[in-house]
Amino acid sequence: MQNTNFIKTMPVFDIGEFVIREEHDDDLANYFEYYSNPEVNQHILCAIPQNIEEARHDFYYWKNTFKRGDGAYFAIARKDNNKMVGSIGLTGFNSYHKRIEVSYDLSRDYWKKGIMSKALRKICDYGFYEFKVFKSNQQNIGLCIFFARHCI
């Protein structure tokens, strides 16, 4: 179900040396580079893109969740050079049950540095505020943060 009451521009979140921001067209090459890594992709339910065109299809599907009103998907980028090193987002918004899914991926080079734990906290707060999902999902958020801290 679409959320027609949320803001029309994507916010930017500061998480230290990184920023969570809207995905840009020029992020595609970086997305393909890290997303096609089998170690990264083993935790993702999608097929590994075999070429840039397959990656483009996935990239634009997630990028357009905000325009569709189905959620919001963001790039995680380094502040010093704006390079996309991961993504995080909310999708599958269900206004009746007040639920939304959180999904994320991160370049193998940045695992176990606390980046995803910080990103999860920011995006979950955004989801609670913007999409008005039930805060009773907090224990699920805790599990996600535990996984991010210990696995990626």
N, C-alpha and C positions, 0 to 999 in steps of 0.2 A: 504494500500500500504506500502511496506517495504521501510525503509530508509537505503540505502546501503552505505551512505557516513558518518555515524557517527562513533565516536571513538569506539574502540573495548573493552575497559575496563571501568567498571562502576566507576564513580567518588565517592568520599566521601565528604560530606558537614558537616561542623561544625555549630551547631545552639545552642551554649551555653552548657547547661548541657546534651545535646543530640547530637547524630550524625545521619546523614542520610547516610546509607551505603547499600551495596549489601545484599540481603537476603541470609542467610546461612541455610543449612539443619538442624542445631541444633536450629533454630528459630521456628520450627514447633509447638512444645508444647506451647510456649508462644503465638503464633499466634492463635492456637485453643482456648486457655484460654480466651483471650480477644475478639476474633472475634465471639465466640459462645454466648456471652452475648447479650440477647435480646435488651437491651438498645442501645448497639453499633450497632447491626444489623438492628435496625429499620430505619436507615438512608442509608442502603446499599441495592442495588437491587438484591442481591444474596440470596439464601436460607441459613438459619443458619445451619452450619455443625452439624450433630447429633453425630458424633464420629470422632476420629482422622483420619481415612481413608478418610472421606469426606473432612475434612480440608486439608489433604495432596493434594488431587486433586486440590482444589482451590489455595492452596499455590504455587504449582509447575506451575500451569497455569500462575499466575502473575509473578512468579520468572523468567519464560522463555520468557517473552515479549522482553527482551533485546536481547536474542539469536536469536529470530525470526525476529528482526529488526522492530518490531511493536511499540516499545516504550522502556520504562525503568521503572521498579518498584523497590522501595527501602524499606528497613526496617528503622524505626525510633527507635533508641536504646539509652538506658541510657549510658552515658560515664563511669560511675563508675563501672558498672557490665556487660555492653554490652547486657542487656536484651532487646529484641524486645518488644516495647510497642505500636507500630502502624506501618502503612505502607503508602506510598504515591507514586504515579507514574503517568506516562504519557503512554497512550495507544491509539490504533486506529489511528496511524499516517496516514494522508492523504496528500501526497506530492503535489497533484494537487491543492487542496484548501488551502494548508499550515495550516492545523488544526490538533490538537491533543487533546485528552480528558485528564483531570486531575481527578484522583480519590484518595481517602484517607480514612483511618479509624484509630481510636485511642482508646486505652483502656480507659474505663470509669474513671479509677483512675487518668487520666491525662487531663481530659477535663477542659477547662476554665483556662489554665495556660499559654496560648500564644504559645504553642508548634506548633500547626498546622499553625498558622499565619506565624511563622518563616519558617516552612517547605514549605509552599505554595510559599512564596517569592523565596526561593532557587530553588525549582523545576521548577517554572515558568520561572525564569531567565535561567535555564539550558535548558528548552524547546525552548525558544526564540533563544538561542545561538546554541544549538546542532541540533535541528530539523528545525531551520529557519522558525518557524511558525510566522504568522503575529502578530505584536505587537498591532494591532487594537483590539485584544482580551483582552487588558488590563482591560477594564471595567468589563468583565466577571471574571477576576482574582480578581478584587476589591470585587465583590459580593461573591466570594468564601472565601476570607479573612474575610469579614464581617461575613459570616456564621460561619466560624471557630472560630472567636473571640467571638461570641455571643451564639453559640450553643454547640460547643465542645471544 
